[in-house]
Amino acid sequence: MAVPKRKHSKARRDKRRSNVWKIKVPTLMKCPQCGEFKLPHRICKACGYYKGREVVKKEA
């Protein structure tokens, strides 16, 4: 088995652990039709509109 020749410093260890493992919050934007938050470039789940036109029929 491979064994490290020298001990890695705390700074080197912490650099490796830094931001890579953090979960990112999804970007949300307001739907221009109903004002609900939705993912960008996707149909609004609340009203069914995308780019100003109705794509999916939703019942009120």
MDTraj code that builds the backbone (N, CA, C; nanometers):
import mdtraj as md
import numpy as np

residues = "MET ALA VAL PRO LYS ARG LYS HIS SER LYS ALA ARG ARG ASP LYS ARG ARG SER ASN VAL TRP LYS ILE LYS VAL PRO THR LEU MET LYS CYS PRO GLN CYS GLY GLU PHE LYS LEU PRO HIS ARG ILE CYS LYS ALA CYS GLY TYR TYR LYS GLY ARG GLU VAL VAL LYS LYS GLU ALA".split()
xyz = np.array([
    [0.0835, -0.1202, 0.0000],
    [0.0000, 0.0000, 0.0000],
    [0.0869, 0.1252, 0.0000],
    [0.0385, 0.2302, -0.0637],
    [0.1121, 0.3555, -0.0678],
    [0.0972, 0.4295, 0.0642],
    [0.2105, 0.4782, 0.1126],
    [0.2123, 0.5532, 0.2381],
    [0.2733, 0.6894, 0.2093],
    [0.2094, 0.8000, 0.2572],
    [0.2667, 0.9321, 0.2316],
    [0.4038, 0.9476, 0.2987],
    [0.4962, 1.0119, 0.2273],
    [0.6319, 1.0301, 0.2806],
    [0.6344, 1.1375, 0.3884],
    [0.5536, 1.2445, 0.3664],
    [0.5478, 1.3545, 0.4630],
    [0.4037, 1.3880, 0.4957],
    [0.3850, 1.4468, 0.6132],
    [0.2517, 1.4876, 0.6567],
    [0.2074, 1.6107, 0.5775],
    [0.0822, 1.6110, 0.5305],
    [0.0281, 1.7282, 0.4619],
    [-0.0117, 1.8321, 0.5656],
    [0.0092, 1.9592, 0.5331],
    [-0.0219, 2.0668, 0.6275],
    [-0.1728, 2.0839, 0.6436],
    [-0.2119, 2.1525, 0.7494],
    [-0.3542, 2.1792, 0.7752],
    [-0.4130, 2.2678, 0.6657],
    [-0.3334, 2.3620, 0.6163],
    [-0.3805, 2.4516, 0.5093],
    [-0.4107, 2.3722, 0.3821],
    [-0.3246, 2.2790, 0.3500],
    [-0.3454, 2.1969, 0.2308],
    [-0.4688, 2.1096, 0.2468],
    [-0.4860, 2.0541, 0.3655],
    [-0.6033, 1.9713, 0.3947],
    [-0.7308, 2.0551, 0.3849],
    [-0.7284, 2.1734, 0.4437],
    [-0.8477, 2.2586, 0.4458],
    [-0.8813, 2.3139, 0.3075],
    [-0.7792, 2.3390, 0.2250],
    [-0.8043, 2.3817, 0.0871],
    [-0.8831, 2.2750, 0.0124],
    [-0.8483, 2.1523, 0.0361],
    [-0.9158, 2.0413, -0.0308],
    [-1.0607, 2.0305, 0.0149],
    [-1.0858, 2.0587, 0.1403],
    [-1.2208, 2.0433, 0.1971],
    [-1.3081, 2.1671, 0.1806],
    [-1.2560, 2.2757, 0.1294],
    [-1.3212, 2.4065, 0.1315],
    [-1.4624, 2.4108, 0.0753],
    [-1.4786, 2.4556, -0.0487],
    [-1.6111, 2.4797, -0.1057],
    [-1.6649, 2.3635, -0.1850],
    [-1.5839, 2.2701, -0.2164],
    [-1.6214, 2.1661, -0.3108],
    [-1.7411, 2.0855, -0.2622],
    [-1.7548, 2.0690, -0.1332],
    [-1.8567, 1.9784, -0.0797],
    [-1.9858, 2.0487, -0.0420],
    [-1.9913, 2.1814, -0.0549],
    [-2.1105, 2.2543, -0.0126],
    [-2.2224, 2.2424, -0.1158],
    [-2.3440, 2.2286, -0.0681],
    [-2.4610, 2.2209, -0.1562],
    [-2.5016, 2.3622, -0.1949],
    [-2.5315, 2.3829, -0.3222],
    [-2.5713, 2.5149, -0.3707],
    [-2.7231, 2.5279, -0.3680],
    [-2.7698, 2.6474, -0.3334],
    [-2.9124, 2.6771, -0.3310],
    [-2.9591, 2.6983, -0.4747],
    [-3.0711, 2.6382, -0.5166],
    [-3.1166, 2.6582, -0.6542],
    [-3.1590, 2.8028, -0.6790],
    [-3.1309, 2.8525, -0.7977],
    [-3.1685, 2.9885, -0.8359],
    [-3.3186, 2.9916, -0.8633],
    [-3.3860, 3.0894, -0.8069],
    [-3.5292, 3.1033, -0.8269],
    [-3.5592, 3.2412, -0.8837],
    [-3.6642, 3.2494, -0.9648],
    [-3.7105, 3.3778, -1.0171],
    [-3.8626, 3.3822, -1.0088],
    [-3.9178, 3.5026, -1.0104],
    [-4.0635, 3.5170, -1.0023],
    [-4.1257, 3.4974, -1.1397],
    [-4.2361, 3.4268, -1.1437],
    [-4.3113, 3.4078, -1.2671],
    [-4.3791, 3.5403, -1.3014],
    [-4.3646, 3.5884, -1.4248],
    [-4.4285, 3.7152, -1.4610],
    [-4.5812, 3.7078, -1.4637],
    [-4.6381, 3.5885, -1.4770],
    [-4.7838, 3.5732, -1.4827],
    [-4.8466, 3.5742, -1.3433],
    [-4.7988, 3.4838, -1.2564],
    [-4.8663, 3.4661, -1.1265],
    [-4.7841, 3.5135, -1.0076],
    [-4.6544, 3.5359, -1.0252],
    [-4.5713, 3.5849, -0.9148],
    [-4.5117, 3.4758, -0.8276],
    [-4.5398, 3.3498, -0.8569],
    [-4.4815, 3.2385, -0.7817],
    [-4.3343, 3.2235, -0.8188],
    [-4.2556, 3.1684, -0.7274],
    [-4.1158, 3.1418, -0.7581],
    [-4.1036, 3.0143, -0.8397],
    [-4.0154, 3.0184, -0.9406],
    [-3.9947, 2.9030, -1.0270],
    [-3.8486, 2.8973, -1.0684],
    [-3.8061, 2.7820, -1.1220],
    [-3.6710, 2.7681, -1.1743],
    [-3.6625, 2.8389, -1.3093],
    [-3.5504, 2.9032, -1.3405],
    [-3.5389, 2.9711, -1.4692],
    [-3.5408, 2.8733, -1.5864],
    [-3.5962, 2.9147, -1.6970],
    [-3.6069, 2.8370, -1.8212],
    [-3.6935, 2.7126, -1.8037],
    [-3.7937, 2.7214, -1.7183],
    [-3.8840, 2.6085, -1.6969],
    [-4.0275, 2.6588, -1.6858],
    [-4.1218, 2.5710, -1.7105],
    [-4.2632, 2.6054, -1.6996],
    [-4.2969, 2.6313, -1.5531],
    [-4.3816, 2.7302, -1.5290],
    [-4.4268, 2.7593, -1.3932],
    [-4.5218, 2.6480, -1.3487],
    [-4.4955, 2.5901, -1.2320],
    [-4.5793, 2.4811, -1.1817],
    [-4.7150, 2.5315, -1.1340],
    [-4.7218, 2.6585, -1.0973],
    [-4.8467, 2.7126, -1.0440],
    [-4.9473, 2.7465, -1.1545],
    [-4.9001, 2.8139, -1.2613],
    [-4.9939, 2.8599, -1.3640],
    [-4.9769, 2.7908, -1.4993],
    [-4.8636, 2.7245, -1.5238],
    [-4.8439, 2.6524, -1.6496],
    [-4.7963, 2.7384, -1.7646],
    [-4.7482, 2.8597, -1.7367],
    [-4.7017, 2.9501, -1.8422],
    [-4.5509, 2.9425, -1.8587],
    [-4.5043, 2.9650, -1.9821],
    [-4.3625, 2.9771, -2.0122],
    [-4.3458, 3.0793, -2.1227],
    [-4.2638, 3.1811, -2.0994],
    [-4.2384, 3.2901, -2.1943],
    [-4.3671, 3.3574, -2.2409],
    [-4.4586, 3.3809, -2.1494],
    [-4.5800, 3.4558, -2.1798],
    [-4.6917, 3.3792, -2.2479],
    [-4.6737, 3.2497, -2.2678],
    [-4.7842, 3.1724, -2.3285],
    [-4.8119, 3.0475, -2.2457],
    [-4.9370, 3.0060, -2.2510],
    [-4.9792, 2.8906, -2.1715],
    [-4.9314, 2.7619, -2.2390],
    [-4.8569, 2.6817, -2.1671],
    [-4.8021, 2.5573, -2.2193],
    [-4.8800, 2.4381, -2.1631],
    [-4.9128, 2.4459, -2.0346],
    [-4.9861, 2.3386, -1.9680],
    [-5.1132, 2.3999, -1.9091],
    [-5.2269, 2.3360, -1.9366],
    [-5.3538, 2.3856, -1.8815],
    [-5.3609, 2.3563, -1.7323],
    [-5.3827, 2.4604, -1.6534],
    [-5.3986, 2.4469, -1.5091],
    [-5.5374, 2.4965, -1.4725],
    [-5.6029, 2.4250, -1.3837],
    [-5.7358, 2.4678, -1.3389],
    [-5.7215, 2.5497, -1.2117],
    [-5.7915, 2.6596, -1.2052],
    [-5.7815, 2.7519, -1.0925],
    [-5.8450, 2.7000, -0.9668],
])
top = md.Topology()
chain = top.add_chain()
for i, resn in enumerate(residues, 1):
    res = top.add_residue(resn, chain, resSeq=i)
    for name in ("N", "CA", "C"):
        top.add_atom(name, md.element.get_by_symbol(name[0]), res)
traj = md.Trajectory(xyz[None], top)
